[in-house]
Amino acid sequence: MAYRAGVEQRISLVTLGVADVERAKRFYQALGWRGREAEGTVFLSAGAVTVVLWGGEKLADDAGLPAGDSGFGGIALAQNVRSREEVDAVLADAVHAGATVTQPARETFYGGYAGYFTDLDGHAWEIAYNPGFTLGPDGSIAIPEHFGTEI
Amino acid sequence: MAYRAGVEQRISLVTLGVADVERAKRFYQALGWRGREAEGTVFLSAGAVTVVLWGGEKLADDAGLPAGDSGFGGIALAQNVRSREEVDAVLADAVHAGATVTQPARETFYGGYAGYFTDLDGHAWEIAYNPGFTLGPDGSIAIPEHFGTEI
């Protein structure tokens, strides 16, 4: 799909930085939530949004932000997009709106391409292209059935 | 609809605590986002989730958490439910799973009923019954067309 001007009004993921992924996973499992886990990362589909549990230090490092910084409480919102070009274009649009790029777009370990910006209050947004996750017409991502292990 | 055991696996709202709602609103408008505003609160429907811009101090006070505390970076996730009884039941389930109630459920200024818990890493969740917002079968909320003003 061709990139449309502007930043689409949607969220794909909410990533919660946690001290201990296993402990956090057990908590959300105790709430009755189920999902999939891969490489120490837990994905819990919550309607059209996916809640991700990931190590807080890894998340901060990924976002180019100091762990424990009061402006970054260990939550990052993410918008997945359809191409590397769209990542660059959305980041440029955000900067034009006044955002600060904290992590310039770069190739990721999972074969994708992503960068981060913070809004005027320091809230972190990742803009990501992940060829492994299908993006639905509503912007929701689909975690493949054979991705990682079921939890 | 009757309450089902367990905490449903979904998010209704992501509330971003901000220093200046007008400034934050202009930023998201500059991204191309549109929504509705009422009583100093901005609602931006982002697919099945609604992004809310609200004063950070008000949010912290509402959540029973210290503003600027490093464990609370000014973001609260919310799950809207269908009744006051369901708010109480979900909070009880969360406590059973190890959560800490930071704001016991109480009547709200908008005629609803809500409380907050934090997960094991201090991430804040509000469980809310808001009779003014229709809850869809997928758990998404609908901001009424005549609610507040269009932005």
Chai-1 contact restraints between the chains, C-beta under 6 A:
chainA,res_idxA,chainB,res_idxB,connection_type,confidence,min_distance_angstrom,max_distance_angstrom,comment,restraint_id
A,G6,B,G32,contact,1.0,0.0,6.0,A-B,restraint_1
A,V7,B,L31,contact,1.0,0.0,6.0,A-B,restraint_2
A,V7,B,G32,contact,1.0,0.0,6.0,A-B,restraint_3
A,Q9,B,W33,contact,1.0,0.0,6.0,A-B,restraint_4
A,Q9,B,A46,contact,1.0,0.0,6.0,A-B,restraint_5
A,R10,B,A46,contact,1.0,0.0,6.0,A-B,restraint_6
A,R10,B,G47,contact,1.0,0.0,6.0,A-B,restraint_7
A,I11,B,A46,contact,1.0,0.0,6.0,A-B,restraint_8
A,I11,B,V49,contact,1.0,0.0,6.0,A-B,restraint_9
A,L16,B,H123,contact,1.0,0.0,6.0,A-B,restraint_10
A,V18,B,D121,contact,1.0,0.0,6.0,A-B,restraint_11
A,A19,B,D121,contact,1.0,0.0,6.0,A-B,restraint_12
A,R23,B,L120,contact,1.0,0.0,6.0,A-B,restraint_13
A,F27,B,A97,contact,1.0,0.0,6.0,A-B,restraint_14
A,F27,B,G98,contact,1.0,0.0,6.0,A-B,restraint_15
A,F27,B,D119,contact,1.0,0.0,6.0,A-B,restraint_16
A,F27,B,L120,contact,1.0,0.0,6.0,A-B,restraint_17
A,A30,B,A97,contact,1.0,0.0,6.0,A-B,restraint_18
A,L31,B,V7,contact,1.0,0.0,6.0,A-B,restraint_19
A,L31,B,A97,contact,1.0,0.0,6.0,A-B,restraint_20
A,G32,B,G6,contact,1.0,0.0,6.0,A-B,restraint_21
A,G32,B,V7,contact,1.0,0.0,6.0,A-B,restraint_22
A,W33,B,Q9,contact,1.0,0.0,6.0,A-B,restraint_23
A,A46,B,Q9,contact,1.0,0.0,6.0,A-B,restraint_24
A,A46,B,R10,contact,1.0,0.0,6.0,A-B,restraint_25
A,A46,B,I11,contact,1.0,0.0,6.0,A-B,restraint_26
A,G47,B,R10,contact,1.0,0.0,6.0,A-B,restraint_27
A,G47,B,A48,contact,1.0,0.0,6.0,A-B,restraint_28
A,G47,B,D138,contact,1.0,0.0,6.0,A-B,restraint_29
A,G47,B,G139,contact,1.0,0.0,6.0,A-B,restraint_30
A,A48,B,G47,contact,1.0,0.0,6.0,A-B,restraint_31
A,A48,B,A48,contact,1.0,0.0,6.0,A-B,restraint_32
A,V49,B,I11,contact,1.0,0.0,6.0,A-B,restraint_33
A,V49,B,V49,contact,1.0,0.0,6.0,A-B,restraint_34
A,G68,B,S70,contact,1.0,0.0,6.0,A-B,restraint_35
A,S70,B,G68,contact,1.0,0.0,6.0,A-B,restraint_36
A,S70,B,S70,contact,1.0,0.0,6.0,A-B,restraint_37
A,F72,B,G73,contact,1.0,0.0,6.0,A-B,restraint_38
A,G73,B,F72,contact,1.0,0.0,6.0,A-B,restraint_39
A,G73,B,G73,contact,1.0,0.0,6.0,A-B,restraint_40
A,I75,B,I75,contact,1.0,0.0,6.0,A-B,restraint_41
A,A97,B,F27,contact,1.0,0.0,6.0,A-B,restraint_42
A,A97,B,A30,contact,1.0,0.0,6.0,A-B,restraint_43
A,A97,B,L31,contact,1.0,0.0,6.0,A-B,restraint_44
A,G98,B,F27,contact,1.0,0.0,6.0,A-B,restraint_45
A,D119,B,F27,contact,1.0,0.0,6.0,A-B,restraint_46
A,L120,B,R23,contact,1.0,0.0,6.0,A-B,restraint_47
A,L120,B,F27,contact,1.0,0.0,6.0,A-B,restraint_48
A,D121,B,V18,contact,1.0,0.0,6.0,A-B,restraint_49
A,D121,B,A19,contact,1.0,0.0,6.0,A-B,restraint_50
A,H123,B,L16,contact,1.0,0.0,6.0,A-B,restraint_51
A,D138,B,G47,contact,1.0,0.0,6.0,A-B,restraint_52
A,G139,B,G47,contact,1.0,0.0,6.0,A-B,restraint_53
